[in-house]
Amino acid sequence: MGIIASHSIEDRRQQEQIRLDSLKTASERNKCGQFATPAALALSLARYAHALMEDSPVRFLDPAIGTGSFFSAASQAFEQKYIAGATGIEIDPLFANTAAALWEGQGLHVIHGDFTKQHPPEKGYNLVLTNPPYVRHHHLPAAEKDRLKGQLARSLHLDISGLAGLYCYFLLLCHDWMEERGLAIWLIPSEFMDVNYGVTLRRYLTEHVTLLHIHRFCPTDVQFTDALVSSAIVVFRKAPPPAGHSVRFSFAGPIENPQTEAQAPLETLRRSRKWTQFPATTTVRDTSELNLGDIFAIKRGLATGSNSFFILTEEDIERWHIPRQFMKAILPGPRHLTGDIINALPNGAPDVSPRLYLLDCNEPEERIEATWPRFHEYLQTGKAQKIHQAYLASHRAVWYSQEQRPSAPFLCTYFGRFRNGKHPFRFLWNRSEATAHNVYLMLYPRGPLREALKQHPELHVRVFEALQRTTPAQLLSEGRVYGGGLHKVEPKELAQISARLVLDSVGTHVRIDEQLPMLFT
């Protein structure tokens, strides 16, 4: 007879989940990557698996069983099918013991242990349904990373970045636990679709298995109430991908009824650096075209190590008698900028409010104490806060000096959210001599563009207008998104956006457009 979970057991399971979660703080559960799958979502994925399964006895595996939410869901979804066996592995003894007690007599075999240290059985499983632990790389000891990397090298001949989270190792190591043509459905963070350390996982999904479907939840629709994680469902079979294969990508809403979807050719995925652009597009930009990184040196604004200490107001400067030669104008955060053009005052400072200044001094403390005693007192307040011992300050020749970031004529905000219909990213034209801190990306024209702007300063406005015509889709496709809808774009990501709009705007007035490709290669 089949394995059927009664509603009474599921009710008890949910109560036990709440009880066990309450035994740890949010910080402790974050470190362990323990984020419980909502029952409705687990059932949705189990029913989706049922629709895809071939007509054969189900052998179920969850390598991170927890209290058994996916086993419960599978038992309900497959009530007309025969579940021949089920195994769950759990490293936390409280959860392992609870799952074993809950499902005793229901056919679930619970193994208490670390999945990554278990040996795959001779007979594999044909259904993997799981939400693996979301343990960030910095919570994994170096020796543990070395062990996991060694296992992947032996089993799949894959090398993986040390920045990868534990869920990546779970998914890849589970390959040896599956039977041929077995189905896997993984609920994992969507970050792997964009970040550099996700390249190994993307390679596995396009080369080692047949990727069927990736459904990405809307970033504002956080699936876990206790973790700001943007989630994706990854569905594949353990089988080589057939020739001409295409992958279904969907976005927002439930996986059974997504808001948007499209088919992306497998070859397109293999050439694409970022997968969150799908299903909005199913093509890859021509990499022979020049991009923003070819015509701008793009750098993140400077990191002070303590903005509250190193960035001061006019009143602070007067109060502490800090000499003006040690203060540089710096832009306030984007929320303080009422427009996208930052004009300059006669002294070169930005015409903005508040007016802020960056402390940057290379004088030895002995001279400061003898010459500017009030300024020296201010430095002592920083020492009392142990700012001089923080990572950035302690690695400087003089702890109250700064890295050099000259004023950049163009800026892009580093991160943001959609609010009141406004796009999370803004391009700014900085006509002042102010530098910027690390909430901005700084765009320094280079090569022929720099020379054109020197010879024809009037072109700055056309370059700025061209940057502003960059579409939201372009920025979002290159950037990344986190749970709660926070979008971010790194310098290397902004550098990948096509420069055609800028080149066209400059080439119309200065005949360097034909020279640009040759000069930048």
C-alpha positions as CSV (number, residue, x, y, z in Angstrom):
1,M,0.0,0.0,0.0
2,G,1.1,3.6,-0.5
3,I,2.4,6.0,2.0
4,I,-0.2,8.6,3.0
5,A,0.3,11.4,5.5
6,S,-2.8,12.2,7.5
7,H,-3.8,15.8,8.1
8,S,-3.4,15.3,11.8
9,I,0.3,14.5,11.4
10,E,0.7,17.5,9.2
11,D,-1.0,19.7,11.8
12,R,1.4,18.3,14.4
13,R,4.4,18.8,12.1
14,Q,3.6,22.5,11.7
15,Q,3.2,22.9,15.5
16,E,6.6,21.2,16.0
17,Q,8.2,23.4,13.4
18,I,7.1,26.5,15.3
19,R,8.3,25.0,18.6
20,L,11.7,24.1,17.3
21,D,12.2,27.4,15.5
22,S,11.5,29.2,18.8
23,L,14.4,27.4,20.5
24,K,16.9,29.3,18.4
25,T,17.4,33.0,17.8
26,A,17.0,34.4,14.3
27,S,20.8,34.8,14.2
28,E,21.4,31.2,15.1
29,R,19.0,29.9,12.5
30,N,20.6,32.2,9.9
31,K,24.0,30.8,10.7
32,C,22.7,27.2,10.3
33,G,20.7,28.1,7.2
34,Q,17.4,26.8,8.8
35,F,14.5,28.5,7.0
36,A,11.3,26.4,7.1
37,T,9.4,25.9,3.8
38,P,5.8,27.1,4.1
39,A,3.4,24.2,3.9
40,A,1.5,25.7,1.0
41,L,4.6,26.1,-1.1
42,A,5.8,22.6,-0.3
43,L,2.5,21.2,-1.4
44,S,2.6,23.3,-4.6
45,L,6.0,21.9,-5.6
46,A,5.0,18.3,-4.7
47,R,1.9,18.6,-7.0
48,Y,4.1,20.1,-9.7
49,A,6.4,17.0,-9.3
50,H,3.4,14.7,-9.6
51,A,2.5,16.3,-12.9
52,L,6.0,15.6,-14.3
53,M,6.7,12.2,-12.9
54,E,6.7,9.2,-15.1
55,D,4.4,6.3,-14.2
56,S,6.8,4.4,-11.9
57,P,7.1,3.9,-8.1
58,V,8.4,6.9,-6.4
59,R,11.6,6.8,-4.3
60,F,11.7,10.1,-2.5
61,L,14.7,11.9,-1.1
62,D,15.0,15.1,0.9
63,P,18.7,15.7,2.0
64,A,17.6,18.4,4.4
65,I,14.4,16.9,5.7
66,G,13.8,19.3,8.7
67,T,10.4,18.3,10.2
68,G,9.4,16.7,6.9
69,S,7.4,19.4,5.1
70,F,8.2,18.0,1.6
71,F,7.6,14.4,2.6
72,S,4.2,15.4,4.0
73,A,3.5,17.3,0.8
74,A,4.6,14.5,-1.5
75,S,2.5,12.0,0.5
76,Q,-0.6,14.2,-0.2
77,A,0.3,14.9,-3.9
78,F,1.1,11.3,-4.7
79,E,-1.9,9.7,-3.0
80,Q,-2.9,8.0,-6.3
81,K,0.7,6.8,-6.8
82,Y,2.7,4.3,-5.0
83,I,5.6,5.7,-2.9
84,A,8.0,2.8,-2.7
85,G,10.4,4.4,-0.2
86,A,11.4,7.7,1.3
87,T,14.6,8.9,2.9
88,G,15.3,12.2,4.8
89,I,18.6,13.3,6.1
90,E,19.0,15.9,8.8
91,I,22.0,17.2,10.6
92,D,20.2,18.9,13.5
93,P,19.4,16.2,16.2
94,L,16.3,18.0,17.4
95,F,14.8,18.1,13.9
96,A,16.0,14.6,13.1
97,N,14.4,13.1,16.2
98,T,11.2,15.1,15.7
99,A,10.9,14.0,12.1
100,A,11.5,10.4,13.0
101,A,8.9,10.5,15.7
102,L,6.3,12.3,13.6
103,W,6.6,9.9,10.6
104,E,7.2,6.7,12.4
105,G,5.1,4.0,10.6
106,Q,4.5,6.3,7.6
107,G,7.5,5.0,5.5
108,L,10.0,7.8,6.0
109,H,13.5,6.7,7.0
110,V,15.3,9.5,8.8
111,I,19.1,9.6,8.9
112,H,20.6,11.8,11.5
113,G,23.8,13.2,10.0
114,D,25.5,15.6,7.6
115,F,24.2,14.9,4.0
116,T,27.6,15.9,2.5
117,K,29.3,13.1,4.5
118,Q,26.9,10.3,3.7
119,H,27.7,7.7,1.0
120,P,25.2,7.5,-1.9
121,P,23.2,4.2,-2.0
122,E,23.6,1.7,-4.8
123,K,20.0,2.3,-5.9
124,G,19.3,5.9,-6.5
125,Y,16.2,8.0,-5.9
126,N,13.9,9.2,-8.7
127,L,12.4,12.2,-6.9
128,V,14.5,14.8,-5.0
129,L,12.3,17.5,-3.4
130,T,14.0,19.8,-1.1
131,N,14.9,23.2,0.4
132,P,18.6,22.9,1.3
133,P,20.3,24.9,4.1
134,Y,21.1,28.4,3.0
135,V,24.4,28.7,4.8
136,R,26.5,31.6,3.5
137,H,30.2,30.9,2.6
138,H,31.6,33.0,5.5
139,H,29.9,30.5,7.9
140,L,31.7,27.6,6.4
141,P,35.2,26.9,7.8
142,A,38.1,26.8,5.3
143,A,38.7,23.1,6.0
144,E,35.0,22.4,5.4
145,K,35.2,24.2,2.1
146,D,38.3,22.3,1.1
147,R,36.5,19.0,1.9
148,L,33.4,19.9,-0.1
149,K,35.4,21.2,-3.1
150,G,37.4,17.9,-3.1
151,Q,34.2,15.9,-3.2
152,L,32.9,17.8,-6.1
153,A,36.2,17.5,-8.0
154,R,36.0,13.7,-7.5
155,S,32.3,13.2,-8.3
156,L,31.6,15.7,-11.1
157,H,35.1,17.0,-12.0
158,L,33.8,20.5,-11.2
159,D,35.7,23.3,-9.5
160,I,33.6,25.7,-7.4
161,S,34.3,29.1,-6.0
162,G,35.0,29.4,-2.3
163,L,32.2,32.1,-2.2
164,A,29.5,29.5,-2.9
165,G,26.9,28.9,-0.2
166,L,26.2,25.4,1.2
167,Y,23.1,25.0,-1.0
168,C,25.3,24.8,-4.1
169,Y,27.3,21.9,-2.6
170,F,24.0,20.1,-1.7
171,L,22.6,20.4,-5.2
172,L,25.8,19.2,-6.9
173,L,26.6,16.4,-4.5
174,C,23.0,15.1,-4.8
175,H,23.8,14.1,-8.4
176,D,25.2,10.8,-7.3
177,W,22.1,10.0,-5.2
178,M,19.8,10.2,-8.2
179,E,18.9,7.4,-10.6
180,E,19.1,8.1,-14.3
181,R,16.1,10.2,-15.5
182,G,15.3,11.0,-11.9
183,L,13.5,14.3,-11.2
184,A,14.8,17.0,-8.9
185,I,13.0,20.1,-7.7
186,W,15.1,22.5,-5.6
187,L,14.0,25.6,-3.8
188,I,17.1,27.7,-3.5
189,P,18.2,31.4,-3.5
190,S,18.0,32.9,-6.9
191,E,21.5,34.6,-6.5
192,F,23.2,31.7,-8.3
193,M,21.6,32.9,-11.6
194,D,23.7,36.1,-11.6
195,V,26.8,36.0,-9.4
196,N,30.2,34.8,-10.5
197,Y,30.3,32.1,-7.9
198,G,27.2,30.6,-9.4
199,V,28.9,29.8,-12.7
200,T,29.7,26.2,-11.6
201,L,26.0,25.6,-10.8
202,R,24.9,27.1,-14.1
203,R,27.4,24.9,-15.9
204,Y,26.1,21.8,-14.2
205,L,22.5,22.7,-15.1
206,T,23.3,23.2,-18.8
207,E,25.8,20.4,-19.3
208,H,25.3,17.5,-16.8
209,V,21.5,17.4,-16.6
210,T,18.4,18.3,-18.6
211,L,17.2,21.6,-17.1
212,L,13.4,21.8,-17.5
213,H,12.2,24.9,-15.7
214,I,13.4,27.7,-13.5
215,H,10.7,29.7,-11.8
216,R,11.8,32.9,-10.0
217,F,9.6,34.5,-7.4
218,C,9.2,38.3,-7.5
219,P,11.8,39.7,-5.1
220,T,9.2,41.5,-3.1
221,D,7.4,38.2,-2.6
222,V,9.8,36.8,0.0
223,Q,9.0,33.1,0.5
224,F,10.5,32.9,4.0
225,T,9.2,35.2,6.6
226,D,12.4,35.0,8.6
227,A,14.9,35.5,5.8
228,L,15.2,38.2,3.1
229,V,16.1,35.8,0.3
230,S,14.9,36.0,-3.2
231,S,14.0,32.4,-4.2
232,A,13.9,30.3,-7.3
233,I,12.6,26.8,-8.1
234,V,15.0,24.7,-10.2
235,V,13.6,21.7,-11.9
236,F,15.7,19.1,-13.9
237,R,16.1,15.5,-14.8
238,K,19.3,13.5,-14.4
239,A,19.9,13.0,-18.1
240,P,22.1,14.6,-20.8
241,P,20.2,17.5,-22.5
242,P,18.9,16.6,-25.9
243,A,20.0,18.5,-29.0
244,G,18.0,21.8,-29.6
245,H,16.7,21.8,-26.0
246,S,15.0,24.9,-24.6
247,V,14.4,25.7,-20.9
248,R,11.2,27.1,-19.5
249,F,11.7,30.3,-17.5
250,S,8.9,31.9,-15.5
251,F,8.6,34.8,-13.2
252,A,6.3,35.9,-10.3
253,G,3.2,34.2,-9.0
254,P,3.0,30.5,-8.3
255,I,4.9,28.0,-10.4
256,E,1.6,26.5,-11.6
257,N,0.4,29.9,-12.9
258,P,3.3,32.4,-13.4
259,Q,2.7,35.9,-14.5
260,T,5.3,35.7,-17.3
261,E,7.1,32.8,-19.0
262,A,9.2,32.1,-22.1
263,Q,11.4,29.3,-23.6
264,A,15.1,30.1,-23.6
265,P,17.4,27.9,-25.9
266,L,20.0,26.0,-23.9
267,E,22.8,27.4,-26.1
268,T,21.6,30.9,-25.1
269,L,21.9,30.0,-21.4
270,R,25.4,28.6,-21.9
271,R,26.5,31.9,-23.4
272,S,24.7,34.1,-20.9
273,R,26.5,35.4,-17.8
274,K,23.2,36.2,-16.1
275,W,20.0,34.2,-16.0
276,T,17.6,36.7,-14.3
277,Q,17.2,38.4,-17.6
278,F,15.0,35.4,-18.6
279,P,12.0,35.3,-19.3
280,A,12.1,39.0,-20.1
281,T,14.5,38.2,-23.0
282,T,15.6,35.0,-24.7
283,T,18.6,36.4,-26.5
284,V,22.1,37.3,-25.6
285,R,23.6,40.7,-26.4
286,D,26.3,40.8,-29.1
287,T,29.5,40.7,-27.1
288,S,31.4,42.2,-30.0
289,E,29.7,45.6,-29.3
290,L,31.4,48.1,-27.1
291,N,30.0,48.5,-23.6
292,L,30.2,51.1,-20.9
293,G,33.3,49.5,-19.5
294,D,35.0,50.2,-22.8
295,I,34.5,53.9,-22.6
296,F,34.4,54.5,-18.8
297,A,36.6,53.4,-16.0
298,I,33.9,52.5,-13.5
299,K,34.7,52.4,-9.8
300,R,32.7,52.2,-6.6
301,G,32.8,55.4,-4.5
302,L,35.3,55.4,-1.7
303,A,34.8,53.5,1.5
304,T,35.7,55.5,4.6
305,G,35.4,52.8,7.2
306,S,33.2,55.1,9.3
307,N,31.1,57.7,7.5
308,S,29.8,59.1,10.8
309,F,33.4,60.0,11.8
310,F,35.1,60.9,8.5
311,I,32.2,62.8,6.8
312,L,31.5,66.1,8.5
313,T,29.3,69.1,8.2
314,E,30.4,72.8,8.2
315,E,29.4,73.0,11.8
316,D,31.6,70.0,12.7
317,I,34.6,71.6,11.0
318,E,34.1,74.9,12.8
319,R,33.5,73.2,16.2
320,W,36.7,71.1,16.0
321,H,38.8,73.8,14.2
322,I,39.8,71.3,11.5
323,P,42.0,73.0,8.8
324,R,40.3,73.3,5.4
325,Q,43.2,71.8,3.6
326,F,42.2,68.4,5.2
327,M,38.6,68.6,4.1
328,K,37.3,67.6,0.7
329,A,33.8,68.1,-0.6
330,I,31.8,64.9,-0.8
331,L,28.3,64.3,-2.0
332,P,25.5,63.3,0.4
333,G,23.4,60.2,-0.3
334,P,21.1,60.0,-3.3
335,R,18.0,60.6,-1.2
336,H,19.3,64.2,-0.5
337,L,19.7,65.0,-4.2
338,T,16.5,66.6,-5.5
339,G,17.7,66.5,-9.2
340,D,20.0,64.5,-11.4
341,I,22.3,67.4,-12.2
342,I,24.7,68.4,-9.5
343,N,25.8,72.0,-10.1
344,A,28.8,73.6,-8.5
345,L,29.3,76.6,-6.3
346,P,32.1,79.1,-7.2
347,N,34.6,77.2,-5.0
348,G,33.8,73.9,-6.8
349,A,31.7,72.5,-3.9
350,P,28.4,70.9,-4.9
351,D,25.3,73.1,-4.7
352,V,23.4,70.6,-2.5
353,S,22.0,70.2,1.0
354,P,23.5,69.1,3.3
355,R,27.0,70.2,2.3
356,L,29.4,67.5,3.5
357,Y,33.1,67.2,3.7
358,L,35.5,64.2,3.9
359,L,38.4,64.2,6.4
360,D,41.6,63.3,4.6
361,C,44.9,64.1,6.3
362,N,48.4,62.6,6.1
363,E,50.0,64.7,8.8
364,P,51.5,62.8,11.7
365,E,49.5,63.0,15.0
366,E,52.4,64.6,16.8
367,R,52.3,67.6,14.4
368,I,48.5,67.8,14.6
369,E,48.6,67.8,18.4
370,A,51.2,70.6,18.4
371,T,49.7,72.7,15.7
372,W,45.9,72.0,15.8
373,P,45.0,70.8,19.3
374,R,41.3,70.9,18.7
375,F,41.7,68.8,15.6
376,H,43.8,66.4,17.6
377,E,41.0,66.1,20.2
378,Y,38.6,65.1,17.4
379,L,41.0,62.3,16.4
380,Q,41.0,61.1,19.9
381,T,37.2,60.8,19.8
382,G,37.7,58.4,16.9
383,K,40.3,56.4,18.8
384,A,37.8,56.1,21.7
385,Q,35.4,54.5,19.3
386,K,38.3,52.3,18.1
387,I,37.8,53.5,14.5
388,H,41.6,53.4,14.0
389,Q,41.5,49.6,14.7
390,A,38.8,48.9,12.2
391,Y,39.8,47.0,9.1
392,L,40.0,49.9,6.6
393,A,41.6,52.4,8.9
394,S,44.1,50.0,10.3
395,H,45.3,49.1,6.8
396,R,46.1,52.7,5.9
397,A,49.6,54.3,6.3
398,V,47.8,57.0,8.3
399,W,44.5,55.8,9.7
400,Y,42.7,59.2,9.1
401,S,43.7,59.4,5.5
402,Q,41.5,58.2,2.6
403,E,41.9,56.4,-0.7
404,Q,42.0,58.7,-3.7
405,R,38.7,59.1,-5.6
406,P,38.8,62.3,-7.6
407,S,35.5,63.8,-8.7
408,A,33.8,61.9,-11.6
409,P,31.6,63.7,-14.1
410,F,29.0,60.9,-14.1
411,L,27.6,58.8,-11.3
412,C,25.2,55.9,-11.0
413,T,23.5,55.0,-7.7
414,Y,24.7,51.6,-6.4
415,F,21.4,50.2,-5.1
416,G,17.8,51.0,-4.5
417,R,14.2,49.8,-4.6
418,F,11.2,50.5,-6.9
419,R,9.3,53.2,-5.0
420,N,6.3,55.1,-6.3
421,G,7.0,54.0,-9.8
422,K,10.6,55.3,-9.7
423,H,13.5,53.2,-11.0
424,P,16.0,51.9,-8.3
425,F,19.0,53.3,-10.2
426,R,19.8,56.9,-11.2
427,F,22.4,58.4,-13.5
428,L,23.7,61.7,-12.3
429,W,25.8,64.5,-13.9
430,N,28.3,65.8,-11.4
431,R,29.4,69.3,-12.4
432,S,31.1,69.9,-9.1
433,E,34.5,68.9,-7.7
434,A,33.0,66.7,-5.1
435,T,34.0,63.1,-4.7
436,A,31.5,60.4,-3.7
437,H,31.3,57.5,-1.2
438,N,30.4,54.0,-1.8
439,V,26.6,54.4,-2.3
440,Y,27.6,55.6,-5.8
441,L,29.4,54.1,-8.8
442,M,31.8,56.7,-10.4
443,L,32.1,56.8,-14.2
444,Y,35.4,58.3,-15.5
445,P,35.5,58.8,-19.3
446,R,38.5,57.2,-20.9
447,G,40.2,56.9,-24.3
448,P,38.7,58.7,-27.2
449,L,35.6,59.6,-25.1
450,R,37.7,61.4,-22.6
451,E,39.6,63.3,-25.3
452,A,36.3,64.3,-27.0
453,L,34.9,65.7,-23.8
454,K,38.1,67.7,-23.2
455,Q,37.9,69.2,-26.7
456,H,34.1,69.7,-26.7
457,P,32.9,70.2,-23.1
458,E,29.4,70.8,-24.4
459,L,29.2,67.1,-25.1
460,H,28.8,66.3,-21.4
461,V,25.1,67.0,-21.5
462,R,24.7,64.6,-24.5
463,V,26.6,61.8,-22.7
464,F,24.5,62.4,-19.6
465,E,21.2,62.3,-21.6
466,A,22.4,59.1,-23.3
467,L,23.1,57.5,-20.0
468,Q,19.7,58.4,-18.8
469,R,18.1,56.7,-21.8
470,T,19.5,53.4,-20.5
471,T,16.4,51.3,-20.0
472,P,15.4,49.9,-16.7
473,A,15.5,46.4,-18.3
474,Q,19.2,46.8,-19.2
475,L,20.2,47.8,-15.7
476,L,18.1,45.2,-14.0
477,S,19.3,42.4,-16.3
478,E,23.0,43.2,-15.5
479,G,22.4,43.9,-11.8
480,R,21.2,41.6,-9.0
481,V,18.3,41.6,-6.7
482,Y,17.8,40.5,-3.1
483,G,14.8,39.5,-1.1
484,G,12.5,42.4,-0.3
485,G,13.1,44.0,-3.7
486,L,16.6,45.5,-3.1
487,H,18.4,45.9,-6.5
488,K,22.1,46.4,-6.7
489,V,24.5,46.9,-9.6
490,E,28.3,46.3,-9.2
491,P,31.0,48.1,-11.3
492,K,31.6,45.1,-13.4
493,E,27.9,44.6,-14.0
494,L,27.3,48.2,-15.0
495,A,30.4,47.9,-17.3
496,Q,28.5,45.2,-19.4
497,I,25.7,47.5,-20.5
498,S,25.9,48.5,-24.2
499,A,27.6,51.8,-24.9
500,R,25.7,52.3,-28.2
501,L,23.5,55.2,-26.9
502,V,26.6,57.1,-25.7
503,L,28.6,56.5,-28.8
504,D,25.8,57.6,-31.0
505,S,25.3,60.8,-29.1
506,V,29.0,61.6,-29.2
507,G,29.6,60.4,-32.8
508,T,26.8,62.6,-34.1
509,H,28.8,65.8,-33.2
510,V,32.4,64.6,-33.2
511,R,33.4,62.2,-35.9
512,I,35.1,59.6,-33.7
513,D,32.5,56.9,-33.9
514,E,34.3,55.0,-36.6
515,Q,37.5,55.3,-34.6
516,L,36.1,54.0,-31.3
517,P,36.0,50.3,-31.9
518,M,39.6,50.3,-33.2
519,L,40.9,52.6,-30.5
520,F,39.4,50.5,-27.7
521,T,40.5,47.1,-28.8
